[in-house]
Amino acid sequence: MKRFPLLIALASFAVGHTAFAQATRTWVSGVGDDANPCSRTAPGKTFAGAISKTAANGVISVLDPGGFGAVTITKSITIDGGGFEGSILGSATNGIVINAAATDVVVLRNLQIEGAGTGLVGVKILSAGAVYLENCRIKGFATGVSDTTTAVTGIQVVINDCFIHECGTAGVTLTPGSGAATAAKFAHTRIEGCGVGLVVSPGAAAYLTESTVAFNVGVGLSRTGNGLIYSFGNNKVFGNSPNGQANKKLKMD
């Protein structure tokens, strides 16, 4: 008889442990609730709520239009807005902060990240192995995308099919710490109406293909020290003050 309370306690622990197990796939909805397990039939409300219930290398998907809140990412994960452009409002704060391990891969896809004119950084990259931005719109922050990695192993940033605009200080800044390295590739991406378009500091290299940097009130392409900007010769840089230029063009056969 004395064993029953212990057995009941163990059973309760097992149920609780199962209830809070992390899933490989989770979902959020505009009418969800973060008290839910973030399953397909019981979605969460915010990205921050879902990420705690999503296993490393998992995927958070958006079920319907909604505002899903700012989030800090500390592991390999994919956040996919699907066909709804899942929205993040980061007024007076950062939209997404990535502070993952040096081997982690983060994918941000189909997201609309809005700073409402007072946001700090749309996507702030502190640490990761690789970060992919695919079909994202970033607007209304001081800086659209900022990389300040300190990892000497380097980080890879890939920005494809994105529109970064109306960011007061800069569209994209690649400013790795001393001894760190960043390699960033831009394809089919527009940086428009910002302070400076693209800033590349020592330790960073940017590779542009079929992208547009236009109508920024400051320099379109800005590099300092041994920062490198490579153009594949099929980009459009115009209407900036001044335009700046890539330090090297690459010819493809």
N, C-alpha and C positions, 0 to 999 in steps of 0.2 A: 504493500500500500504506500509505503513511503517513497517509492520510485515514481509514482504517478505525476507529482508536480514537476519532477525533473524531465520526464518524458514529454509532458505538455509544453514545458519551456523550450525543449529542443525542437519540438514540432513547430512551435511558433516562430523560432529563429529560422528554421528551414523555409517556412512560408514567406517570411519577411525577406530573406536573402534572395529567394526566387523572384519576388515581386520587384526587387530593385536591381536585378541583373541587367547588364547593358546589352543592347540589341545592335546588330549590324546595320539594320535599316530602321529609321525612325521618321516620323512625319509631324509637321506643324500645320495648323489651320487658323484662319482668322477668327474662328469660333471655338478653338480648342481650349485646353486647360492644362497648365503645367503640372497639375496634380495627377494627370493621366500618365500612363506608361509611354506615351508618344508612339503608340502603335498606329497601324493604318485605320483602324476603327475607333481608336481613342487617342486622337492626336494631341500634341502639346500646343501651347500658345506662343512661345518665344523660342528663338534659336538658343538662348542661354539655358532655358529649361530643357530643351531637347539634347543639348550637347552632353549634359551630365548623364544622360541615359543612353548615349550612343557609344559603342565600343570604338577603340582606335581602328582606323582604316574603314570606319563605317560611313554611311551616307544619311544626311538629313534632307528630306524632300518636302516641298511646299505643296499642299493639297489644293489651295484656293488663294485668291488675293488677300493680302493683309499686311499689317505692319508687325514685324517679328522681333524688333528690338536689337540693340547693340549686343555684341558678343565678343568674348575673349577665347581664342583657340589655343590649346596647349598640347595638341596631339594631331596625328595624321587624320584628316577627315575631309569629306566633300559636303559642301552645302549647296544644294541645287534648287533654284527658284522655279524650275520647270518652265511651263509656258505662261506663268503668271508674273514673272519678275518679282520674286519675293522682296518686300521692301524693308529697309532698315532706316530709321530716323535717328541721326546722331547729333542733334542740336546741342551745342555747348559741350560736346564730348567727342570721343572717337567712335567711328562706326564699327569697325572690326579691328581687333588687336590680335596679331599672331605672335605668340611667344612659345613656340614648340621646340622640340629637340632638333639637333642639327641633322638628324636623319629623317625627320618627318616631312610628309608631303601634304600640302593643303590645297584644295581645289575650291574655288568660289565661282559659281556658274549661275547665270540668269538672275542676277541680283540688281536691285535699284537701291543705291546707298545715298541717302539725302542728308545734307548737313544743315539745311534751312538757313544758310548764310552765317551761322554761328558755330558750325561744327569744327573740330580741331583737325583730325586726319580721317579720311574716308577708310583707307586700309593701311594700318600701321604695322610694318613688318619688323619685329625685333629679332626673331630667330626662327629658322626652319631650314630644311634641306632644299626644298623647292616649293614655290607658290605659283599657282596657276589662276589667273583671272580670265574668265571666258564669258563673253556677252554680258558684261556688267556696265551699268551707268553710275557714275559717281559725280555728284554735284553739290555745290554750296559749302564746301569745307575750306579751311585755310590751305590745306594741302590735300590733293586727291589721293595719291599713293606715296607713302614714305618708307624707304628701306634704310634702316640704321643698324644692320646686323654687325655683330662684333666677332663672328665666327671666322677663324683663320682658314677653316675648310671651305669657306665660300658658300654662297647661296645662289640658286637659279630662280629668276623671276620671269614668268611668261605672261604677257598681256595680249590677248587675242580678241578681236572684235569688240573692243570696249570704247565707250565714249566718256571722257573725263572733261568736265567743263565747269566754268564759273567757280573756280577755286582761287581765292584771293591771293595767296602767296605763290603757289606753284601747282602745276598739274601733277607732275611726278618728280620726286627727288630720290636719287640714289646716292646715299652718303654713308657708306660703310665706315666702321670705326678703324682706327689705326691697325694695320696688319690684316684686316679683314678684306673680303673680296665679294663683289656682286657681278653677276652676268645677267643682263636683262634683254629679253627679246620682245619686240613689239610688232604685231602684224594686224593689218586692217583695223587700226586703232586711231581715234581722233582725240587730240588734246587741244581744246579751244576755249578762248575767253577767260583764261586764267591770268595770274600775275606773270610768272615765267612758265614756259611750257614744260621743258624737260631739263632737269639739273643733274649733271653727272660729275661726281667728285672723285678724287683720287681713290684708286682701288676698285672702281666700278667701270663696266663697259656696257654700252647699250647698242643693240642691233635693231635697226628699223627696216621694215619692209611693208610697202603698200599702206603707209600710215600718213596722217595729216596732222601738222602742228601749225595752227593758224589763229590769227586775231587775238593773240595773247598780248597784254599791255606791256610786258617786258620782253626779254630775249626769248626767242622761240626755242633754240637749242643752246644750252649753256654748259660748258665743261671747264673744269679747273684742274691744274696740275696734270697728273697722268691719267685723268679721267678720259675715257674714249667713247666716241660716238661713231658708229659705222652705219653707212647707208647703202642699201642695195640699188640705189639709183632710181627707184620708182616711188619715192615719197613726195609729198607736197608740203613745203614749208613757206608760208607767205603771210603777209599782214601783221607780222610781229614787229616789235620795236627794240632792237633790230631782229632780223631773222636768225642770226647765228648760222653756223653750218657744221656739218659733220666733218671730223678731221680726216676721215678716210671713206672712200667709196669702194664697194665691193662689186665686181662684175661677175655675173653668172652666165654660163654658157646656155 
